[in-house]
């Protein structure tokens, strides 16, 4: 259910009752009680922080415990997929979870070797080569090897999870106009082009056109070299309807395309569309991986 201070509990509760999908809520006992879930796993109590020390750290601790509980449910064979409501990275770090986000936490909990963060909608798919890092730090780890690893994970999981036999991938450039032949930077020739050639994908293509071309059907996914260029494209294209999918995990994991939105939490105005779509996408992946269309057990 994500951070108890945000809209996660609201949008998770709203995702209950999706036809053909059995949903188990995981989160603070008292928050779950308000959602009237048929299936629930409690991980402690949330009282708004009063009398319980640092509210930020408590929220992070409950968020992290919920993710850990979800992974245990999956390992025990009780759920087929995991859907995470938004968490607060500052709170998670305050609680001792030293990860940039859910993606890396789930990677370690499941023992995955290489993961990639994909934002997907019916209009566009974007995969981030680097995620939650300061821009200067992201550029320092943007190597041909990293791009190739993310590209290979993307291709493999678009095939197995999304049924694309031959995914058409494009690599987004880093610099304006793809460097303009070195006039605006050399990363395209020194870093991105060698990776594109190794992967056998198109690019690097300028950021101001590659996403438009993908939305017109030319590519199945775009590899974005840093967080904001990819996130801006998908949110402009499909905000509120896109889904975050972690490629590379041994368990399907999705999440909505928005944050905790603490400023509107509890006011009854949160839009649950992306959360509902995240549940449906998770179930759809499981259906592709299994024979038949039986009831899917999805954890939020």
C-alpha positions as CSV (number, residue, x, y, z in Angstrom):
1,X,0.0,0.0,0.0
2,X,3.1,2.3,-0.1
3,X,3.8,5.2,2.2
4,X,0.9,5.5,4.7
5,X,1.1,9.3,4.5
6,X,0.4,9.4,0.8
7,X,-2.4,8.3,-1.6
8,X,-1.1,4.7,-1.8
9,X,-3.7,3.3,0.6
10,X,-6.5,5.1,-1.3
11,X,-5.5,4.0,-4.8
12,X,-4.7,0.4,-3.6
13,X,-8.1,0.1,-2.0
14,X,-9.7,1.4,-5.2
15,X,-8.0,-1.4,-7.1
16,X,-9.8,-4.1,-5.2
17,X,-12.5,-6.0,-7.0
18,X,-10.9,-6.1,-10.4
19,X,-12.7,-9.0,-12.1
20,X,-10.7,-12.2,-12.4
21,X,-7.9,-10.9,-10.1
22,X,-7.5,-11.9,-6.4
23,X,-5.8,-9.0,-4.6
24,X,-4.1,-9.2,-1.2
25,X,-3.4,-5.9,0.5
26,X,-0.1,-5.5,2.4
27,X,0.5,-2.6,4.7
28,X,-0.1,-1.2,8.3
29,X,-2.9,-3.1,10.1
30,X,-4.9,-0.1,10.9
31,X,-4.7,1.3,7.4
32,X,-5.7,-2.0,5.9
33,X,-8.7,-2.1,8.2
34,X,-10.0,1.0,6.6
35,X,-9.9,-0.6,3.2
36,X,-12.1,-3.6,4.2
37,X,-9.9,-6.0,2.3
38,X,-10.9,-9.7,2.0
39,X,-7.3,-10.7,2.0
40,X,-4.7,-8.7,4.0
41,X,-1.2,-9.0,5.5
42,X,-0.3,-6.5,8.3
43,X,3.2,-5.2,8.9
44,X,2.7,-3.0,12.0
45,X,0.6,0.0,12.9
46,X,0.6,3.6,11.7
47,X,-0.7,6.3,14.0
48,X,0.4,9.3,12.1
49,X,3.7,9.4,14.0
50,X,2.4,10.7,17.3
51,X,4.1,9.0,20.2
52,X,6.1,6.8,17.8
53,X,9.2,8.9,17.2
54,X,10.1,10.1,13.8
55,X,7.1,9.9,11.5
56,X,9.2,9.9,8.4
57,X,11.3,7.0,9.5
58,X,8.2,5.1,10.7
59,X,6.5,5.6,7.3
60,X,9.6,4.3,5.6
61,X,9.9,1.3,7.9
62,X,6.3,0.3,7.2
63,X,6.7,0.8,3.5
64,X,9.9,-1.3,3.5
65,X,8.3,-4.1,5.6
66,X,5.4,-4.3,3.3
67,X,7.7,-4.9,0.3
68,X,9.6,-7.5,2.3
69,X,6.3,-9.2,3.2
70,X,5.2,-9.1,-0.4
71,X,8.4,-10.9,-1.5
72,X,7.8,-13.5,1.2
73,X,4.3,-14.1,-0.1
74,X,5.7,-14.6,-3.6
75,X,8.4,-17.0,-2.4
76,X,5.8,-19.0,-0.5
77,X,3.7,-19.3,-3.7
78,X,0.8,-17.3,-2.3
79,X,0.9,-14.5,-4.9
80,X,1.9,-14.5,-8.6
81,X,2.9,-10.8,-8.9
82,X,3.6,-7.7,-6.9
83,X,2.1,-4.2,-7.3
84,X,3.6,-1.5,-5.2
85,X,1.9,1.8,-4.4
86,X,4.1,4.9,-4.2
87,X,6.8,5.1,-1.5
88,X,8.9,8.0,-0.3
89,X,12.6,7.5,-1.0
90,X,13.6,9.9,1.8
91,X,11.5,7.9,4.3
92,X,12.8,4.6,3.1
93,X,16.4,5.8,3.6
94,X,15.5,7.3,7.0
95,X,14.3,3.8,8.0
96,X,17.6,2.2,6.9
97,X,16.6,1.0,3.3
98,X,19.5,2.5,1.4
99,X,18.2,2.1,-2.1
100,X,17.3,4.7,-4.7
101,X,13.8,3.2,-4.9
102,X,11.6,0.1,-5.0
103,X,13.3,-1.2,-8.1
104,X,16.7,-1.7,-6.4
105,X,15.2,-3.0,-3.2
106,X,13.2,-5.7,-5.0
107,X,16.3,-6.6,-7.0
108,X,18.2,-7.4,-3.8
109,X,15.3,-9.1,-2.1
110,X,14.7,-11.4,-5.0
111,X,18.3,-12.0,-6.0
112,X,17.9,-10.6,-9.5
113,X,21.2,-9.9,-11.3
114,X,20.2,-7.1,-13.7
115,X,16.9,-5.1,-13.6
116,X,15.6,-2.2,-15.7
117,X,12.8,0.3,-15.1
118,X,10.2,0.5,-17.9
119,X,7.3,3.0,-18.0
120,X,4.7,1.7,-20.4
121,X,1.3,2.7,-21.8
122,X,-0.7,2.0,-24.9
123,X,1.1,4.8,-26.6
124,X,4.7,4.5,-25.6
125,X,7.3,2.3,-23.7
126,X,10.4,3.9,-22.2
127,X,13.2,2.0,-20.4
128,X,15.6,4.0,-18.2
129,X,19.3,3.1,-18.6
130,X,20.1,5.1,-15.4
131,X,17.4,5.8,-12.8
132,X,17.4,7.9,-9.5
133,X,20.8,9.6,-9.6
134,X,22.0,13.2,-9.9
135,X,22.6,14.0,-13.5
136,X,26.3,14.3,-13.1
137,X,26.4,10.9,-11.4
138,X,24.2,9.3,-14.1
139,X,26.5,10.5,-16.8
140,X,29.5,9.0,-15.0
141,X,28.0,5.5,-15.1
142,X,26.6,5.7,-18.6
143,X,28.9,3.2,-20.3
144,X,28.4,1.0,-23.4
145,X,28.3,-2.0,-21.1
146,X,25.5,-0.6,-19.0
147,X,23.5,0.3,-22.0
148,X,24.0,-3.2,-23.5
149,X,22.9,-4.9,-20.3
150,X,19.7,-2.8,-20.0
151,X,19.0,-3.3,-23.7
152,X,19.3,-7.1,-23.4
153,X,17.1,-7.2,-20.3
154,X,14.6,-5.1,-22.2
155,X,14.5,-7.3,-25.3
156,X,14.3,-10.5,-23.2
157,X,11.4,-9.4,-21.1
158,X,9.5,-7.7,-23.9
159,X,9.5,-11.1,-25.5
160,X,8.6,-13.2,-22.4
161,X,6.3,-10.8,-20.5
162,X,4.7,-8.8,-23.4
163,X,4.7,-11.4,-26.2
164,X,6.8,-9.4,-28.7
165,X,8.7,-11.9,-30.7
166,X,11.2,-9.4,-32.2
167,X,11.1,-6.1,-30.1
168,X,12.1,-3.0,-32.1
169,X,14.3,-0.9,-29.9
170,X,15.7,2.6,-30.3
171,X,18.4,4.3,-28.3
172,X,17.8,7.9,-27.3
173,X,20.7,10.3,-27.6
174,X,22.2,12.2,-24.7
175,X,23.1,15.5,-26.2
176,X,21.1,18.0,-28.3
177,X,20.6,16.8,-31.9
178,X,22.5,13.6,-31.0
179,X,25.7,15.6,-30.5
180,X,25.6,17.1,-34.0
181,X,28.7,15.2,-35.1
182,X,30.6,16.1,-32.0
183,X,29.7,19.8,-32.0
184,X,27.5,19.4,-28.9
185,X,29.3,16.5,-27.2
186,X,31.1,13.2,-28.0
187,X,29.1,10.7,-25.9
188,X,27.0,9.6,-28.9
189,X,30.0,8.4,-30.8
190,X,32.1,7.2,-27.9
191,X,29.4,5.6,-25.7
192,X,26.0,5.3,-27.2
193,X,26.7,4.3,-30.8
194,X,29.0,1.3,-29.9
195,X,26.2,0.1,-27.5
196,X,23.6,0.4,-30.2
197,X,25.7,-1.5,-32.7
198,X,26.4,-4.3,-30.2
199,X,22.6,-4.5,-29.4
200,X,21.6,-4.2,-33.0
201,X,19.2,-1.4,-32.3
202,X,18.5,1.9,-34.0
203,X,20.3,5.0,-32.6
204,X,21.3,7.1,-31.0
205,X,18.4,9.2,-32.2
206,X,17.7,12.8,-31.0
207,X,15.5,13.0,-27.9
208,X,13.2,15.6,-29.6
209,X,12.1,13.1,-32.3
210,X,12.7,9.5,-31.1
211,X,9.7,9.4,-28.7
212,X,7.4,10.8,-31.4
213,X,8.6,8.1,-33.8
214,X,7.9,5.5,-31.2
215,X,4.4,6.8,-30.5
216,X,3.7,6.6,-34.2
217,X,4.6,2.9,-34.1
218,X,8.1,2.7,-35.4
219,X,9.6,1.3,-32.2
220,X,8.3,-0.9,-29.4
221,X,10.4,0.8,-26.8
222,X,13.0,3.5,-26.4
223,X,16.1,3.2,-24.2
224,X,16.5,6.5,-22.4
225,X,20.1,7.4,-21.2
226,X,18.9,9.3,-18.0
227,X,15.8,9.5,-15.8
228,X,14.2,12.8,-16.8
229,X,14.4,12.6,-20.6
230,X,12.5,9.2,-20.4
231,X,10.1,10.1,-17.6
232,X,9.2,13.4,-19.2
233,X,8.3,11.7,-22.5
234,X,6.1,9.0,-21.0
235,X,4.3,11.4,-18.6
236,X,3.6,13.9,-21.3
237,X,2.3,11.0,-23.5
238,X,0.3,9.1,-20.9
239,X,0.3,10.6,-17.4
240,X,-2.2,8.8,-15.1
241,X,-2.4,5.8,-17.4
242,X,1.2,4.6,-17.7
243,X,2.5,1.7,-15.6
244,X,6.0,1.2,-14.1
245,X,7.3,-2.3,-14.9
246,X,10.5,-3.7,-13.4
247,X,12.1,-5.9,-16.0
248,X,14.6,-8.5,-14.9
249,X,12.9,-9.7,-11.7
250,X,11.9,-13.3,-11.3
251,X,8.4,-12.0,-10.2
252,X,6.3,-9.6,-12.3
253,X,6.3,-6.2,-10.5
254,X,4.4,-3.1,-11.5
255,X,3.5,0.2,-9.9
256,X,1.6,3.4,-10.9
257,X,3.3,6.2,-12.7
258,X,2.9,8.8,-10.0
259,X,4.3,9.6,-6.6
260,X,2.9,9.7,-3.0
261,X,1.0,13.0,-3.6
262,X,0.9,13.7,0.1
263,X,-0.6,17.1,-0.5
264,X,-3.9,15.5,-1.5
265,X,-3.8,12.3,0.6
266,X,-7.0,11.6,2.5
267,X,-9.1,14.2,0.5
268,X,-10.8,11.6,-1.7
269,X,-9.6,13.2,-4.9
270,X,-6.7,10.8,-5.8
271,X,-7.0,9.3,-9.3
272,X,-6.6,5.5,-9.1
273,X,-6.5,4.9,-12.8
274,X,-2.8,4.1,-13.0
275,X,-2.9,1.8,-9.9
276,X,-5.8,-0.1,-11.5
277,X,-3.9,-0.4,-14.7
278,X,-0.8,-1.6,-12.8
279,X,-2.8,-4.4,-11.3
280,X,-4.2,-5.4,-14.8
281,X,-0.8,-5.3,-16.4
282,X,0.7,-7.5,-13.7
283,X,-2.1,-10.0,-14.1
284,X,-1.7,-9.9,-17.9
285,X,2.0,-10.7,-17.6
286,X,1.2,-13.7,-15.4
287,X,-1.4,-14.9,-17.9
288,X,1.2,-14.9,-20.6
289,X,3.6,-16.9,-18.5
290,X,1.0,-19.5,-17.6
291,X,-1.4,-21.7,-19.5
292,X,-5.0,-20.8,-19.2
293,X,-6.8,-17.8,-17.7
294,X,-7.3,-18.8,-14.1
295,X,-7.6,-16.3,-11.2
296,X,-4.4,-14.3,-10.7
297,X,-3.2,-13.5,-7.2
298,X,-1.7,-10.1,-7.1
299,X,-0.2,-8.3,-4.1
300,X,-0.5,-4.5,-3.6
